[in-house]
Amino acid sequence: MRKTVLGITLMLTFVAGAVAQEVLLPLCGNPVVERLAKRHRTRAKSAQQPLALPFFDDFSDYSGYPDSNRWADNSAFVNTGYAVFAPTVGVATLDAIDANGNLYSGIGLEPIPADTLTSLPIRLDSLFSPYQRQLTPADSIYFSFYFQPGGGYGNMWERVGAAPSVGDSLILEFLDATAGRWNRVWATGGMDLDTLYAHDSTFFRYVAIPIVQDIYLKSAFQFRFRNLVSVNNITKPGLSANCDMWNIDYVYLDYSRSSRPYFRDVAFVTPASSMLKRFYAMPTCQFLATDLRDTLQNTITNLYSQQLASNYNYNVYDEQGNVVHSYAGGFENVPPFISTRRYQSSPAHARPPFSVTWPAMSNPRNVFRIVHAVTEGYTSDNHPQNDTAVFDQIFDNYYAYDDGVPENGYGLSSVGSRSMLAYRFPLAITDTLTAIDLYFNRTYNNGNAGIPFYICVWSDDGGKPGSLLYKAVQYAYPRFEQLNQYCRYPLDQPLVVRGTIYIGFEQHSTSYINLGFDRGNNTADQIFYHTSGQWQQSYLSGSLMMRPYFGHQAVVGLQQVENNAVSIRLYPNPCKGILFLDFEQTPALYGAQLYVCDMYGKTVMRQLLDKQIDVSVLRAGVYILRIVAADGQIVENKKFIITK
């Protein structure tokens, strides 16, 4: 990243009139990996003995870093969002983002090495079951895997990630332990998924490599995948983004195998979905029985060469582990995907009914877990880890169309300096909106951190945003790494809302703001943007990472911003008249505002930050003192009590 601002391999723009544009980008960093890196700054080296055969991982029962019981490094990203119809749910993605969630340093127009996925040492010299003996080339040892170029397929507005260009390769290497040298045994140049599908009539290509050289039949054999990345050259700040993605699945090394892609395995292909029709999460008080789905959706595959019978069921559990609903789908035949290119189509398994009498929810927050299970016949098959799919349904004090993990970045491009973005939410009952959570992606050199915007709320006008119900008094700015990556922007005062509302912001800059965009749930019909005199509905398939919060807990539950150097002590607490603030004046506090909010989130006092404040005019009770920096960032939240 030395020559110019980096470019990307995918940028989608949709023009309304001559000036209005939506722009969709690959991620400029990986926030999930950033969180993992903070928790695991150093990864312990495995002290275990080399692994025995077989070696297998289809990345179906975990996410984030690769499993340390199988893999020696952590730069690849295990996920369920980037691949298109993987052999089984979950893939390992190699891209241009490192183990800390940042773009690799030094990326330019020429390809450079990026991610690596390296196995732990494997005993390829001997077998230990059913008895110990030496392995030889005659044992028919095969290493196999599936791969897919990133970037999605079909309509540009439905694609996810970024395709690798021709010079950006995926490489497989085996370790010659005796010589201490990695040997390239396979590689492919970049391509888009449409090209692969046109050639193979499937979305993943299968590769099988026989291991017949004695140099690999050692006690510490290893293999690794690597990718090469490069970027195009564009100059607009904030558009530097991820590129050259490859998805890897179903990595398998064993003896007594053939090159054929036949595995006696019935498995899920996609993750479990929400139990709600439209949302991943919603407020408990807004929930109606009509919000539940009538049927669920499963994608189930059979990786064998012949038709297999499978048994499917699901159970819904409350937080105490009690079953509140169950379903048994019985036995159905699953066609072999390898020859038919068809998944399970029987409605009893693929579209099971969800007719449930939902239990009463007395708590403000409730979580219900649904567990789907599919097995071959009466018992599990060779790889039971991909036979289960789980989803936690959250009822709390917020709405969420998204699943919390971005696959792209979203923003608006306009020749003018003022544009607006609005997200529609229908309410069942009147409620009090107190905050909005936004998820901003980091960009190269934090190019989007200083973009000003106003938090806004609109009413409904015939299916589009109508009159302005609320506009923040002060500018806000994109923030990062607060509240588990979502950043909360409290309203200046609670807003009573009813019917259909639109939350969003008014942006006062032509720069690209890079809001998180989840591709797993298509809510384009709920997204509206305004850049040229009128509201336009979005074309882009996915969900904005923007959530409305209701009730006083949205303010009371605020956490202090991570990594700020401000430490404020309040005394006396409880107090009756003058509340003193003990803090060191730092540049972060120049021009800061002081807010006092009651337990319902209402601002009852506001002034410039000072070292004392007269609260004698306020009634007895519990309050929140909030310090807001001049740039709109919350730097402190403190509870205190007033007595009389």
N, C-alpha and C positions, 0 to 999 in steps of 0.2 A: 504494500500500500504506500509506495513512495512517489510514483510518477504523478498521478492525478487522483482526483476523486474516483473511486472505483465504480465500475458499471455493473450491469446485471445481464443475465441471459433471458429474462422474461420481464416485460413490463406491459401491462394491459391498460389501455385507455379507451374509454367510451365517450363519444362526443355528443352532447346535446346542444344543438345549434352550432355556433362557431367557437365557443370559449369554454364550455362546461365539460369537465373531465373527472371521471373516477380513475384512480390509479391503484393497481394491485401489484405488489412486489413479493418476491421471496423474502424470508426473514433476513434481517441484517445481523442477527445474533440468535442464540437459542436460549431463551430465558429458563427453560426447564433444566438444561445442562448447567446454566449459571448457578441455579440453586443447589444442584448436586455438587458442583465444584466447591461451593462455600462450605458444605457439610463434610466434604471429603478432600481437603486440600492436599493431603498425601494419601496415596492408596497403598495399603500394606502389601508387600510382596508375598505371594503365596508360599507357604512353607510346606505344603503337602507334597507327597510323592507324585511323579508323573501320572497322568490319567491312563486308565486302562480302556481298551476298546469296549463298546463302541463310543465314538464321540458324536453327539447330536445336540443341535439347538435350533429350534424354529422360532424363538423369541416370542412365544405365545403367552407366557405366564408371568411376565415382568416387563418393566419399561425403564427408561433412563440409561444409565451406564450398562454395558454388557456384563453378564453374570461373572463375577470374579472366581467362581468355581470352574469356569470353562475358559475364560479369556484373560489375557495378560495386560491389556490396556483398556482405555476408556474414552477414546476419541470418537468412536461410532455412537450413534444415538438410536436406542431401541424404542420403537414407537408403533402406534396403530393408525397414525394420521397421514403419512406420506405416500404409502403404497396404494396401488389400484389393484384390487382383487388378488391379493397375495395367495400363495398356496395354502397357508394357514394364517390365522390372525397374528399380527405382529411381524415386524421386520427390523433389521439393523440398517440404518441409513448412513452412508458415507457421503460427506459433502464438504463445504469450504469453511465449516465452523469447528473450532478446536474443542478440547476437553473442558475448557472454561466457559464455553458458550460464545466465544468471540470469533470474528473472521480471522483467518490465518494471516500473520504478518508477511508482507512481501508478495502478496498476490498481484499479478499484473497481466499483461497481454500474453506472456509466455507461460505454458503449464508448469506448475510446481507441485511437489508432493503435498498431500493434505492428510486426510484421515487414514488411520491404520486399524485393522481389526485382527489381532494376533492371538492365536490359541495358546493355552498353556502347553507345556511339554506333554507328549503322549507316548506311551509305550508301544512302539511299532516294531519292536524286536521280538516280543514274545506274547503268547496267549496265557491266560491264567485260569480259564474256565472252559470246559469242564475239567481240564487238567493242563498243567504247564507244558508248553512246547514252544519251539522257535517258529516265528513267522517267516515265510519265504515268498518270493514272487508268485509261486504256484497257488497261493492262498486266495487269489482273486480279490485283492484289496482295491477298493474304489473310494475315491473322494468325490462327493457330489454336492451341488448347491443349485439354487435358483437365483437369478438376478433380474433386475428391471431398471432401465434408465428412468431417472426422476422426471418430473415435469407434467405428469398426467397426460391425458389424451382428449380428443374431441374438441368441443367448443372452447375457445381460449378463456372465456370467463368462468369455466368450470375446472380449470386446471389447478394443480397444487404443486408447489416446489418449482424446481428449475431443471431443464434437461441438460445433459452434458454435451458440449460441442464436440466436433469430430476429433480434435487433438487432445481431448481430456479423457484419459483412459481409466478403466478399471483393471487392476492387475492382481493376479494370484501368484504367490511365491511359496515354495517349500524350502525348509532349512536343511542344508547339508551340514549337520552338526560337526562332523569330522573336520571339514575344511573351514567351518565358521562362516559360511557364505549362504546368502539367500539366492535361490535360483528361480527365475521367472518360468512358470509352467503353463500359464494361460493369461491372455489379456484380450480386451475388446476396446475398440475406439468408441467415442461418444456417438450417440444417436438419440432421436426422440422416440417416445413410446409408440406413436403412430407407425413409425417405420418398423419397429419390432413386431407389432401386432399384424401389420400387413404381411409380414414374412412368415410368422409362426402361428397366426390365428389364436394366440393366447397372450396374456399380459406379462408373463414371466417366462424367461428362457431357462431351460434345464441344461446343466453342464455336468458331465461325469468324466473323471480322469482316473485311469488305472495307475496304481503305484507299483511299478515293477523293478525300479532301480534299487540295488542294494544300499546305495548311499542314504536312502531315506528309511530303511528298516533298522532304526536305531532306538535306543531307550529314551531319547529325548527329542523325538520328531516334533516339529512345529510347522504350522502354515499361517499365512497372513494374507489379507486383502489390503490393497492400497488404491487410492485414487489420485489422479492428477487434476488440478483445477486451474482455470484462468478466467479472466473477466473481460468484458468489452469496456470501452473507454467513453464514459459520459461525464458531464461536468456539474450537474445540478446537485447541490448538497442534499443529503438525506436519502439518496437513491442507491447508495452502496448496499449490496445485498448478497445473500447466499446464492450459490451457483453449483452446477456440475454435480448433481445428486445421483447416487446409485442406491437401490434397495436390494438387500440380500436376505434370503430366507432359506430355511430347511437345509442347513449345513449338516452333512452326514458323512462320517468316515467309519468303515468297518470292513471286515473280511467276508469271504463267501458271498460276494455280491456280484451283480452284473451291471452293465451300463444302463439298463432299462429304468425308466422313472416310475416304477411301481412300488407303492408302499401301502401296506395294509393299515390304513389310517383313515378314520372318519373324524372330521375336525370342523371347528368353526373357522370361517374366513374373515368375518367382520366382528368388531366388538359388540357387546350387548348395548342396546339402545335405551333411551329414557322410557319410563313408563307413562310419561305425559305426551300428549299429542304435539305440543309446540315447544315446550320448555325442557331444559335440563334441570332447572330448579325454579321454585316459585314460593311466594310468601304463604305461610300456613293459613293465614286469615283469608287469603284470596282463593284458596282451593275450592273447586266444585267437582263433584263426581264426573261431570261431563268433560273435565280436563284430562281424564285418563284415556289411554288408547283403547280401542275396541279389540285390536289384534296387535301382536308383537311381530317383529321382523327378524328372521334369522337367515344367515347365509351359511349353509352346511355343505361340505365337500366330501367326496370319496376319492382318495388318491390311489386306490388299487386298480388293477386291470379288469376287475369284474365287479358286477353289481354286488353290493353288500346290504344286509339288513341292519338298521340302527334303531336304537331305543332313545327317546327324547322325553325330558320332563323339565319343569322349572318349579322353584319355590320362592315365595316372598317372605322375608323375615323382618320383624321389627327390631328395635335396638336391644331388646332383651333376648333375642334369639328365638322368639316364638314365631311359628309359621302362621301367617295371616292369610295366605292364599297359596294353593298348589294346583298343578296341572300335570297330568300324565298323558303324553302324546302317543304312547304305545309304540309298536314296531312298524317301520316303513322301509321300503327299499330305496337305496341311494344309488343313482347311476354313476358309473366310473367317469370321472371328469376327464381323464386323459384321452378317452376316445369319443366322448359325447360332447365335451365342453359345456356340460350342464351341471348345475348344483341341485341340491334337494328341492323338489318342487311340491311335494306333498304338503297341503295346508296344515296338517296336524303338526308338522315339524317346522316348516318354513314360515308359516303365518298363524301361529297358535292363538286361540282366543284369549282375551284378557277381560273376562266378565267377572269383576271382583266387587264385593261390598267393602268399601274402604273403611278401616277402623277410625273411630273418632280420634282426633289429635288434640290433646289437652295442653301440650307443651308448645312454647313459641318455636322451638326447633325440633324437627323430627327427621329421622333418616331410616329409610326402608331399603333393604338389600334384596335384589333378585338374582338368583343363581340358576343359570341354564346349564343343563348337562346332556350330552349326547354320547352314546357308546355304541360300539359295534356289537350286535347281538346282546347277550346277557352280561358280558364282561367288557372291560375296557380293552382298547387295542394297544399297539406297540408304543404309542406316545400319548399317554393319558393327559399330559399337561395342556394339550390343545382341545380337550373335550369339555372344558368348562368356560363359561363366560359370565362375568359378574358386573352388575351396575348398582351403584348406590344412589337412590332417589332422595334428594334433599328438599325439605320444606323448611323455610327459614323466614327471613325478613327481606328477601330480594328476589327479583326475576333474573333468569339467565337463559338466553337462547344458546349460549356457547358452552363448551365443555371445559373451558379453562386453559386450553393449550392452543396457541396460535400456530398456524401453518404458513400464514402470509402476513404482509403488512398492508394496511388500507390507508388511503388519503385522497385528498381532492387537489386538483390542479386547475388554476384559473388565472386569467390575465389580470383580474382585479384582485384587490387585497382583502376582500371580504367574501367569505363563503360560509355556508351552514350545513351541518349534518344532523339528521334527526332519526330516531329509532322508535318505532311504534310499540306500545304496550297497552293491551286492553285490561281494564280493572273490573273485577266482579263487584266490588263494594268500594265506597268512599274510603280513602286512606290518606295518611300524612307522609308525603315524600320529604326526606331529610338529607339525602346524600346521593351522589352518583359515583360509581366506581368506573374507572377507565384503565385500560391496559395498553400502555405504550411500549412499542418495541424500541430497543436501543439501536442507534445507527452509528456509522463510522464517525469517530470523534464526537459522538453525541450531537450530531448535526441538527437534530430536531428538538433539543432540550430547551431552546429559548423561544419557541414559537408561541405567541400569546393567543389565548382564546377565552371566551366567556361561556360558562355553563349556562344552558338555556333549557326551558321546558315550554312546550306548545300544547294547545288544545287540538282537537280534531276538527277538520273541516271537510266533510265528504270524502274521507279516506286519505287525506293529505294533512300535513301540519297546518294549523290554523293560526289563531291569535296567540301572541306571546304571553304565557302565564308567568314566566319568571326569567330574569336575566341577572346574573351575578353582578355585584357592585364592582368587584375588582377583576382584573385579568387573572387567569390561571395559566400554568405552563405544564408541559409534559413532565411527569416524574416517574421514577423507576424504583423497583425493589421495596415497595412498602405494601403491607397487607398481602403478602404472598404473591407479589408481582402486580396485583391490582392496586391502584392508588385511589384513595377515597377523596372526593371533593364535596365537602358538606355544603349545603345551601346556606345562604346568609340567614334565612329564617325558614322554618318548616312551611311546607306548601300543602294545603288540603287539595286533593285531586280526586276526580271521579271520571267514570266513563273511560274513554280512550285518551291516552296522553302520548306525547313524543318527547323523549329526552335527547340531549345532544349538546352541541356547542356551536358558537359563532367564532370563526377563525379570522384573525386579522393579520394574515401573512400569505404570500404566495408560495411559501416553502411547504415541503411535504411532511405532514405531521406523523405519519407511520403508526396508526392505531392497530392493535392486534386484530387478526381476522381468522376465525375458525372455519375450516372447510367441512366439518363433519355434519352440520345442520344448515340446510339452505333456507335462509330467511330474507332473501332478496326483496320479497314483497313487503317487508316491514321497514326497509331502509330507504331514506329519502335524502337528497342533497340539493342544495340551492346555490348556484354559482352565477346565474345569468338572468335573474329576474323572475324565475319561477321554480317551483319544486319539481324535481324529477325522481322517478323511482329507480332504484339500483338495478343493474343487470347482473351483478356479480354473485355467483353461487357461494354462499357461506353466511357467517354470522359475525357482526361487529362484536368486539369484546368490550361491551358497555352495559352496565347493569344499574337499575334503579334500586335504592334502598329506602325502606319505610320504617317509621317509628324512632323513638329516642335511642334505642340500642345502636342504631347506625352511627350515632355520634358518641355515645358513652363508650362503645367498644373500640374507639380509635386507638391505635398504637402510636408510640413515638416513632418518628421517621428514623430508619436505620442509618447508622454511620454519621449522624449529625453530632457536632461537638458541643452542643448546648446542653447545659445542666442547670435546671432551675429548681430551687427549693422554696416552698411556700410555708409561711409561719405567721401567726399561730394557726394551727389547723386542728380542731375547729376554731373559728374566729367570730367576733361579734361586730367589729367596726372596720378597722384598717387591716387589710391583708398585705403582708410584705413579701416581696419577691427577691430572692437572693440569687444573683447570676452574674457572670462575667460578660461584660459587653464585648461582643465579637462582631466582625463584619457581617456575619449571617443575620445579626439582629438590627442592623441599621435600617431605620424606617419601618420596623416591624409593628404590627397591630396586635392588640390584646382584646380577646373576646371572652365574655362570660356567658355560658349557655346553661339553661336549666336542664333537668333530666329528660325533657321532651325534645331537646335539641334546639329550642328557641333561644336566639341571642337576646340577652337581657341587658347587656352592657358592652360598650365598645369604646376603645380609646387607643392612643399611641402607647407603645410599651413603656412602662415606668416601673420603678422599684417599689411602688406601693399603690394600692387601689382601695378606695372607700366603698365597701360593700354593705354599709349599714342600712342603705335604702332598700336592700333586697330582703325578701322574706326568708325565714329559716328553711333550711333544706340542703340537699346535695347539689353541687354545681360542677361544671367543667370549665377550667380556665384553659383557653386555647391561644397559643402564640403563632401568628401567621407572618412569615417573612414578607419583605417587599415584593418578592417575585411570586407570591401566592402560595408558597410551600409551607405546609404545617410543620413547625419544628418542635412543638411540644404540646402535650395534653396532660393536664393535671386535675385530679379530683380534689375538691375541698368542701368543707361543711360550714354552714353559717348557723349559729345558735343565737337565741334571744334571751 
